[in-house]
Amino acid sequence: MTSKQETLVQLFKAARVIPVITIDRLDDAVPLARALIAGGMRTLEITLRTPPAFEAAKAIMAALPDAIVGMGTVLNSADLDRAVSIGAKFALSPGATPELLDAAARCPVPFVPGIATASELMAALARGFGLCKFFPAQQAGGIAALRALAGPFPQARFCPTGGIGQANAAEWLAEPNVIAVGGSWICPTADIKAGTWDKITELARRAMADLAAR
């Protein structure tokens, strides 16, 4: 594992839950991030699923210096280059092509490739990526699949994402090769659209309190 990844491992371990954020309206970015930080979550993944994503990340970083902002749904080297250019602290992908892995290995920003199979994990490990995103976690076999990967790949660490929520986050985090989980349950689309930021703060607080109690 590279020093960049080791730094990211420590960051994710401290965060435990990485909110997976999709921004449809730029004006929602800063209030949403502020609500999550108030609830105890400051390591944030802004997904590249919508046009305002990069501008949203920039707005959050400018307004809330305590936020640790990374870009998710990075699909190619151009996405990765732009993430670097705006000052993102990390980047994640749902999967990883050989070209993306090669670009990420040269990138100054820590990168978390997405994997769902042993072959994909081997490709990531071969390029120095010992921390991977297990995605889609539930659909790719759930905890049983992750335990199966732990046998031949004891050095790998994971941030599972996909099908994880309040009810099962602690179960995933109890696995020794899991350092954090990603999820969108903390920031529901309906609450973002309605601007009910207090509800999102409460969801974040509840998630962190529940994990602290276990």
C-alpha positions as CSV (number, residue, x, y, z in Angstrom):
1,M,0.0,0.0,0.0
2,T,1.4,3.4,-1.0
3,S,1.8,6.2,1.5
4,K,-1.1,8.1,-0.2
5,Q,-3.3,5.2,0.5
6,E,-2.1,4.7,4.1
7,T,-3.0,8.4,4.7
8,L,-6.5,7.8,3.2
9,V,-6.9,4.6,5.3
10,Q,-6.4,6.7,8.5
11,L,-8.8,9.3,7.2
12,F,-11.5,6.8,6.4
13,K,-11.0,4.9,9.7
14,A,-11.7,8.2,11.6
15,A,-14.7,9.0,9.5
16,R,-16.3,5.4,9.6
17,V,-19.2,6.6,7.4
18,I,-18.6,8.4,4.1
19,P,-21.8,10.2,2.9
20,V,-22.3,9.6,-0.8
21,I,-23.7,12.9,-2.0
22,T,-25.5,13.7,-5.3
23,I,-26.1,17.4,-5.9
24,D,-28.8,18.4,-8.4
25,R,-28.9,22.1,-7.5
26,L,-25.7,24.0,-6.8
27,D,-27.4,26.1,-4.1
28,D,-28.0,22.9,-2.0
29,A,-24.3,22.0,-1.8
30,V,-23.1,24.2,1.1
31,P,-26.2,23.9,3.3
32,L,-26.1,20.1,2.9
33,A,-22.4,19.9,3.7
34,R,-23.0,22.2,6.7
35,A,-25.8,19.9,7.9
36,L,-23.6,16.8,7.7
37,I,-20.7,18.5,9.5
38,A,-23.1,19.5,12.2
39,G,-24.0,15.9,12.6
40,G,-20.4,14.8,12.9
41,M,-19.5,13.9,9.3
42,R,-16.9,16.0,7.6
43,T,-15.4,13.5,5.1
44,L,-17.7,13.8,2.1
45,E,-17.9,12.1,-1.3
46,I,-19.5,14.3,-4.0
47,T,-20.5,12.0,-6.9
48,L,-20.0,13.0,-10.5
49,R,-23.6,11.9,-11.4
50,T,-24.9,15.4,-12.0
51,P,-23.7,18.5,-13.9
52,P,-23.1,20.7,-10.8
53,A,-20.8,18.2,-9.1
54,F,-17.5,19.9,-9.5
55,E,-18.9,23.4,-8.8
56,A,-20.6,22.0,-5.8
57,A,-17.4,20.5,-4.4
58,K,-15.6,23.8,-5.0
59,A,-18.3,25.7,-3.2
60,I,-18.2,23.4,-0.2
61,M,-14.4,23.6,0.0
62,A,-14.5,27.4,-0.2
63,A,-17.2,27.9,2.4
64,L,-16.4,25.1,4.8
65,P,-12.6,24.6,5.2
66,D,-13.3,21.9,7.8
67,A,-14.9,19.7,5.2
68,I,-12.7,17.0,3.6
69,V,-14.1,16.7,0.1
70,G,-13.5,13.9,-2.3
71,M,-14.9,13.2,-5.7
72,G,-16.8,10.0,-6.4
73,T,-18.0,8.3,-9.6
74,V,-14.7,9.0,-11.2
75,L,-14.9,7.1,-14.5
76,N,-11.8,8.2,-16.5
77,S,-8.6,10.1,-16.4
78,A,-10.3,13.3,-17.3
79,D,-12.5,13.1,-14.3
80,L,-9.5,12.4,-12.2
81,D,-7.5,15.3,-13.6
82,R,-10.4,17.7,-12.9
83,A,-10.7,16.4,-9.3
84,V,-7.1,17.2,-8.8
85,S,-7.4,20.6,-10.4
86,I,-10.2,21.7,-8.0
87,G,-8.3,20.5,-4.9
88,A,-10.2,17.3,-4.0
89,K,-8.6,15.4,-1.2
90,F,-9.4,12.0,-2.6
91,A,-11.2,10.3,-5.5
92,L,-13.3,7.1,-5.8
93,S,-14.6,5.1,-8.7
94,P,-17.4,2.5,-8.9
95,G,-15.0,0.3,-11.0
96,A,-11.7,0.7,-12.6
97,T,-10.3,0.2,-16.1
98,P,-6.6,-0.4,-16.6
99,E,-6.3,3.1,-18.0
100,L,-7.9,4.6,-15.0
101,L,-5.8,2.6,-12.6
102,D,-2.6,3.7,-14.4
103,A,-3.6,7.3,-14.3
104,A,-4.5,7.1,-10.6
105,A,-1.2,5.5,-9.8
106,R,0.5,8.6,-11.1
107,C,-2.0,11.0,-9.5
108,P,-1.0,13.1,-6.5
109,V,-4.5,12.6,-5.0
110,P,-5.3,9.3,-3.1
111,F,-7.6,7.1,-5.1
112,V,-10.0,4.3,-4.2
113,P,-10.8,2.0,-7.1
114,G,-14.1,0.1,-7.1
115,I,-13.9,-3.7,-7.2
116,A,-16.5,-6.5,-7.1
117,T,-14.4,-9.6,-8.0
118,A,-11.1,-11.2,-7.1
119,S,-9.7,-10.4,-10.6
120,E,-10.5,-6.7,-10.2
121,L,-9.0,-6.7,-6.7
122,M,-5.8,-8.3,-8.0
123,A,-5.5,-5.6,-10.7
124,A,-5.9,-2.9,-8.1
125,L,-3.4,-4.4,-5.7
126,A,-0.9,-4.8,-8.5
127,R,-0.9,-1.0,-8.9
128,G,-0.5,-0.3,-5.2
129,F,-4.2,0.2,-4.3
130,G,-4.6,-1.7,-1.0
131,L,-7.8,0.3,-0.1
132,C,-10.7,-0.4,-2.5
133,K,-14.4,0.4,-2.7
134,F,-16.4,-2.8,-2.7
135,F,-19.3,-2.0,-5.0
136,P,-22.1,-2.7,-5.3
137,A,-21.6,-4.2,-1.9
138,Q,-24.9,-6.0,-1.2
139,Q,-25.6,-6.9,-4.8
140,A,-22.0,-8.3,-5.3
141,G,-22.5,-10.9,-2.6
142,G,-22.7,-8.9,0.6
143,I,-20.6,-9.7,3.7
144,A,-20.1,-13.3,2.7
145,A,-18.4,-12.2,-0.5
146,L,-16.1,-9.8,1.4
147,R,-15.2,-12.5,3.8
148,A,-14.3,-14.8,0.9
149,L,-12.0,-12.1,-0.5
150,A,-10.3,-11.8,2.9
151,G,-8.8,-15.3,2.6
152,P,-6.5,-14.8,-0.5
153,F,-6.1,-11.1,0.0
154,P,-5.6,-10.4,3.7
155,Q,-3.7,-7.2,3.0
156,A,-6.7,-5.5,1.3
157,R,-8.9,-3.1,3.1
158,F,-12.4,-1.9,1.9
159,C,-15.0,0.8,2.0
160,P,-18.2,-1.1,0.9
161,T,-20.9,1.0,-0.8
162,G,-24.2,0.0,-2.2
163,G,-27.2,-1.2,-0.2
164,I,-25.7,-0.1,3.1
165,G,-27.9,1.9,5.5
166,Q,-28.5,2.6,9.2
167,A,-29.7,-0.9,9.8
168,N,-26.6,-2.7,8.6
169,A,-23.7,-0.2,8.6
170,A,-22.4,-1.5,12.0
171,E,-22.5,-5.1,10.7
172,W,-20.3,-4.2,7.8
173,L,-17.9,-2.2,10.0
174,A,-17.5,-5.1,12.3
175,E,-15.6,-6.9,9.5
176,P,-11.8,-6.7,10.1
177,N,-11.1,-5.8,6.5
178,V,-13.6,-2.9,6.5
179,I,-12.4,0.5,7.6
180,A,-15.4,2.6,6.5
181,V,-18.7,2.3,4.7
182,G,-20.2,4.6,2.1
183,G,-23.9,5.4,1.8
184,S,-26.5,7.9,0.7
185,W,-29.0,7.1,3.5
186,I,-27.7,10.1,5.5
187,C,-28.7,12.6,2.9
188,P,-32.0,11.5,1.3
189,T,-33.0,13.1,-2.0
190,A,-36.4,14.2,-0.6
191,D,-34.8,16.1,2.3
192,I,-32.2,17.7,0.0
193,K,-35.0,18.9,-2.3
194,A,-37.1,20.1,0.6
195,G,-34.1,21.8,2.3
196,T,-34.8,20.0,5.6
197,W,-31.2,20.3,6.8
198,D,-32.1,19.6,10.4
199,K,-33.3,16.2,9.4
200,I,-30.1,15.4,7.7
201,T,-28.1,16.6,10.7
202,E,-30.1,14.3,12.8
203,L,-29.6,11.3,10.5
204,A,-25.8,11.9,10.6
205,R,-25.8,12.2,14.4
206,R,-27.9,9.1,14.8
207,A,-25.6,7.1,12.5
208,M,-22.5,8.2,14.4
209,A,-24.0,7.7,17.8
210,D,-25.2,4.2,16.9
211,L,-21.7,3.2,15.7
212,A,-20.1,4.7,18.8
213,A,-22.3,2.6,21.0
214,R,-21.2,-0.7,19.4
